[in-house]
Each structure stands twice: as C-alpha cells, then as structure tokens.
Amino acid sequence: MIDSVYILKEPYGVVLVMSAWNYPIQIIFSQLVGIIASGNCAIIKPSELSPVTSELMSKLIPQYLDKECFRVYLGGIPETTVLLKERFDMIMYTGSSMVGKIVMKAAAEHLTPVILELGGKSPVYVHKDSDLKLVAKRVVWGKFLNLGQTCTAPDYILCHNNVVDSLIDELRKTVEEYFGSDPKESPDLARIVNARNFKRIESIMSATPKEKLAVGGETDESALYIAPTVYKDIQLGDPIMEGEIFGPILPVLAVNGADEAVEIINSQEKPLALYIFAKSDKVGFNTVVGGGVGMSLSKSETITTPVNFLWDEILKMYEPGSPWSIPNLFEIVVQQLLSCTSSGGVTVNDVLMHAASHNLPFGGVGNSGMGRYHGKYTFDALTHEKPVVYRGQNFESLLSARYPPYSEKNLSMVKWMSSEKSRSCNIM
C-alpha cells in the first residue's frame, strides 16, 4: 500500500440552538452536551414562552461556559428573525412544523444544514388481544405527562372496535386512579403554558360534540387548567383530527383491525412516534413480501385476494427451529405496522420509551422533522466526517502511468491500478 486513508472528524462550527418551551431545560442541555463534546460553539435561543427558565439560563450559562464560544440570546419573534438572517454552520430547532418551515427557508439562504424536531399526531394502535388495563396505565401516563404538552405524547388512539368501550372504561378508571376524583387538585398535573394555547385547545373541545365526551372536559381559564379528557366515537374528518393536539385531550377512534389502522395512519402526515399494543398470536397479517400490501388474514377467514402463501404456510415460517422463529406471533401485527407505516420512532407495548433511550437516535421524518440526535447520535450529527488520503512523495514511477500522453501500455497499467486486485487507491 502506498496510501493511508482515514476519516478526520471535525466540528461544523457555530450551531444555532432554537429550543422549545415545554421542556426548556432538558432540551437545551441535552443538545448542548453534544455540541460541546463535538467541539462546536453555540448561540442559544431559549423560547420566549418559558421566560423564567430562559432568564435563568441567560444568567447561569455565561458563568460556566466560555463567553467567546457560547452566548444566550433572549427575545421573541423579532429577535429570532434577526438571528435567522445570520450565517450559522448548523441550526437545531425544536417546535412546530409551521415555524420549522420558516427556519428551513432561512437556513437555505446560506445552505446551512438543519436538525428539525417538529412533532405531529402520534397514533396508538390497540389490538383486540391487549391487556386493556395495562394499555390504559401506560397511555394515560404518557398522554397527560406535562398535561399533554410533549412532542411524542400519544395524540389519538386507534382501538379495535371489539374492545373500544372496555378501553374507554379503563382510561376513565386510570385517570381517577392517577389524579383523583378532582384532577384539578392533583399535585401531579401540570398546567397549560399560556392563555393563547389554552384557547387553542379549548376551541378544539368546543368543536367536538358533547355527546362524544367520555372522560373529563372541565376547564378553568384563570388557572390555565384543562382536565385529562377523552373523546369517543371520533371520525377521521372531525376537527380534533386536523392537527397535533399538544394538550390533555385524547380522541379514540374505533377500527376493524390493523389494516384500517394502517390506512388511517398513512392518511395523515408522518408522525414523530407510533405506539403499538398487541400480545397474542391471534392477530392480523398483511402480505408485505417485496413491499406489496395484501389483505388481512386470520385462521378463520376466507382468502379472496390472491397471495403467494396461505395462513398455514405463514405459521410454518414461525415454527420453533425455523429461521423465522420468534417467541410470540404478536410480532406479526407489530411487523405489519412497522413495515406499512412511516414514523420518526416506534415503541411497542409502551409509550415515549424510544425517545427516552440515549442508545437510540431521536428525530422525525417528513412533516415531523429531519435529522436525529440523543447520546452519541448528537455528536455524529454535529460532526463533519472529512475523508483524508495521505500519500507520500514516492512511487512516482508507478503513478506516472496516469499522466498523458496515453498509450496502450500506460492505460493497461491505469486499469490494473484502478482495480480491486491492485489493492491500491483507485485515484490515479
């Protein structure tokens, strides 16, 4: 070998961090750790909607970090607009898709790369075989944490119509178990961040018929309080399904099974998260071989659409000792939703957990964002991997074959040196 090759990891430079108000400390510092570790500098813009923590960070960060490398800027839309006119080497934004488009447009003026974490309507699919009490405990916890003001919070439930009423009963019981008969008095419930967001959520509730209210529904604007609320009999075209809720109201839609759930999920923008609850072997299966989508199969159903294999043959694939063997056939319905939908991340039989692990990348896809971070993935996202070829000032007699004028002899030599057989760098 006449060359040595390696990748030199270098920081991008100055990163603009535009953080959200719902977890103002956690989001900024989880990103800042990766920014520092990768050798970058940062301009930090906390949200003006969480003014107390923003003011605190503006005082504390300069006390502990180099002022030449890390600056905190406070302000609202005018100040943010001015910042976005500057040239940065990377922009990290957490917030709505609407503002994400503004950030991306500003970044495009300087061809600045972006990491956008934008949220979306994250669905929960509940299969009919699920432990509904367990589902309710986990969904109620994840949905009403921070009073629903979490980017990965369950936004709506798609429940098999055989068990939808039972699930709503369990949701009602769990809300009371967690927060008491009067949730407003619970010390474990947060409040809506401000009056504007309160009115936004209240307008969604006002547009939903009262007969669809199953749990909660109480509000108190003076306290910015909205009770944990569940709606039943929701249809896809209802106003509550038009955009991300980002608040403590949870619509439940009845579906016939995984096929209809997939259809509904794919009719929406790609979500930041998808949650799947299923446990037994009596589940639906879509033919996804070669990327095609077939019909739902079960042992008792008659197959009317041509497929390449029958249910019994599918079962053989999962027999003990086969290459496809898995502990439980609930994986079939899980794989159906994984294969036939697109989302930023997935948690099976729980909520939020894929975003809580720093061993996994976190980010959206499509309308829910782009780029990823958390743990080492933050370091990787903020690092330019520069390829380097190190060649000595020798072997010129060998390399001279690449220089004109060309003859059959030196072209043959170049061809050989560019092949895998030569084991040399193919840049002649």
URSUL-V258194 format. One record per run of one state. SS is the DSSP state (hx for helix, st for strand, lp for the rest). FROM is the first residue (numbers start at 1). LEN is the number of residues. If there is no record, write none. Layout:
ss from len
SS FROM LEN
SS FROM LEN
This chain:
ss from len
lp 1 2
st 3 9
lp 12 2
st 14 5
lp 19 5
hx 24 14
lp 38 3
st 41 5
lp 46 5
hx 51 14
lp 65 5
st 70 3
lp 73 4
hx 77 9
lp 86 4
st 90 5
lp 95 2
hx 97 12
lp 109 4
st 113 5
lp 118 4
st 122 5
lp 127 5
hx 132 17
lp 149 5
st 154 7
lp 161 3
hx 164 16
lp 180 3
hx 183 3
lp 186 9
hx 195 12
lp 207 3
hx 210 3
st 213 3
lp 216 3
st 219 2
hx 221 3
lp 224 1
st 225 2
lp 227 2
st 229 3
lp 232 7
hx 239 3
lp 242 7
st 249 7
lp 256 2
hx 258 10
lp 268 3
st 271 7
lp 278 11
hx 289 3
lp 292 19
hx 311 7
lp 318 12
hx 330 11
lp 341 2
st 343 6
lp 349 4
hx 353 4
lp 357 5
st 362 1
lp 363 3
hx 366 3
st 369 2
lp 371 2
st 373 1
lp 374 2
hx 376 6
lp 382 1
st 383 9
lp 392 4
hx 396 7
lp 403 5
hx 408 10
lp 418 2
hx 420 3
lp 423 6
